[in-house]
């Protein structure tokens, strides 16, 4: 499916960050975040500020590795709001005019570029805007173009991929995700992930999936719905009341097990 332009990603970061801040500014700092129940409003505000601090730092020192900088968390809610404002301004300034092809350190081994940061931070701001709105009880719709891009980004970046110490064994079964309000599709192939983490010795043997190009065959299962509903559902920020599933239920269940993990 088509990606958004980099100016569109930058605009998304600005728009969604502004809404995030607007909603949280009037929240009780102790209000629980329904979609991240271990967090309160103050924790959510700190989280996105800290994330934007980190990526602004990456961009400012690129192509060097910034290491693991740890800013000091403000002790007051006003201090957290001021910290967020500062880091959002830094991130926007660092991205504005940055060449997407420039090398930059990221956590995704095959995406060591500024382009990854543009897109990832657009979706980070989008999803945490929804967290803020859920906390305040003031949910507004996603823009359908960024939501559609978010479905593919969530499946491909957050759930696909394989670490060097693991192995993905694909099965001959495919799921097609139909985004009905934008006439776009995302294909996924189910499979099995195995491997042993070298640092901890933890062994994995679990259902997995990878985003793939259209394989030219009929899908075993189809998931259909509006882009915003599917994006929120994949991020466990919404239910499946507006989503329909057709085809082989076992293939769908395998897919769902592979992606039904909380992401903060």
Protein Blocks (a to p, Z undefined) as FASTA:
>chain_A
ZZddfklmmmmmmmmmmmmmmmmmmpcfklccfklmmbcfklmmmmmmmmmmmmmmmmmm
pcbdebjadddddfbfklmmmmmmmmmmmmmmmmnopafkbccddfbfklccfklmmmmm
mmmmmmmmmmmmmmnopaccddfklmmmmmmmmmmmmmgccdfkbccdddfbdcddddfk
nopacdddddddddddfklopacddddddddddehiacfbdcdddfklmmmmmnopacfk
lbccehjfklmmmmmmmmmccdZZ
